[in-house]
Amino acid sequence: MSPRWAAKRRWPRCSSNQLLHLRKIADRLIGLSATIGSAGLLFAVGVILVDVIGRALGKPLYGSQDLTNMTMIILVFGGMALCDRGGGHIAVDLLERHFPRWMNRAMDIVSAVLGAVIFLALAWAVWESAKLSVMLNLSTNLLRLPKAWFQWALCAFAVLTALAMLLRAAELTFRGFDIRRDHGRG
């Protein structure tokens, strides 16, 4: 392999300023997503509290199951990108200390890209399901809340999580920076 050929095959250049700008935008979107998920948690707790008190008094909250089920979509997927950013997803690191540093980094990059692919596939599948929900006018049993609204929210949260994972892979690739471990040193 000649040095001239090797010089032509370099990785595409990506300045740190571009990645830092993307990181700021991503962090704001992740914060908004987590805030929406937190609001969903507070709403679900309120609904359950009112329902339990109502049951004790003989008048349960009508539609509480519909509200709780649909809110769980917001609660779970709203915090998914923040969970990834903080390194909260399950990681098996039993053999990490036995591998060289470059191999661990490569596995982190591959796992971030694979996670992004999974979340994009999930978003696509739910988007297709939402199209059916609109076509068939599907809604919850008691309150008749349109299911498509919540499916679209799940799609948005899943796409945001996938983009955050791709950004993490880019940061690992081009800067050697892992937001999960190196936060504050970026």
Long-range contacts (C-beta under 8 A, 24 or more apart in sequence): 11-173, 11-174, 14-170, 14-174, 16-175, 19-167, 19-170, 19-171, 19-174, 19-175, 20-186, 22-167, 22-170, 23-167, 23-171, 23-179, 23-186, 26-163, 26-164, 26-167, 27-85, 29-81, 29-160, 30-81, 30-82, 30-85, 30-160, 30-164, 31-82, 33-78, 33-79, 33-80, 33-81, 33-82, 33-157, 33-160, 34-78, 34-79, 34-81, 34-82, 36-74, 36-78, 37-74, 37-75, 37-76, 37-77, 37-78, 37-79, 37-82, 37-157, 38-78, 38-79, 39-74, 40-71, 40-72, 40-74, 40-75, 40-78, 41-75, 43-67, 43-71, 44-68, 44-71, 44-72, 44-75, 47-71, 62-142, 62-143, 63-140, 63-142, 63-143, 65-141, 65-142, 66-140, 66-141, 66-142, 66-143, 66-145, 67-143, 69-140, 70-140, 70-145, 70-147, 70-150, 73-150, 73-153, 73-154, 74-150, 74-153, 74-157, 77-153, 77-154, 77-157, 77-158, 77-161, 78-157, 80-119, 80-157, 80-158, 80-161, 81-157, 81-160, 81-161, 81-164, 84-115, 84-161, 84-164, 84-165, 84-168, 84-180, 85-164, 85-168, 85-179, 85-180, 86-180, 87-180, 87-181, 89-115, 105-172, 105-176, 108-172, 108-178, 109-169, 109-172, 109-173, 112-165, 112-166, 112-168, 112-169, 112-172, 113-165, 113-166, 113-169, 115-161, 115-162, 115-165, 116-161, 116-162, 116-163, 116-165, 116-166, 116-169, 117-162, 119-158, 119-159, 119-161, 119-162, 119-165, 120-158, 120-159, 120-162, 122-154, 122-158, 123-154, 123-155, 123-158, 123-159, 123-162, 126-151, 126-154, 126-155, 126-158, 127-151, 127-152, 127-155, 130-155
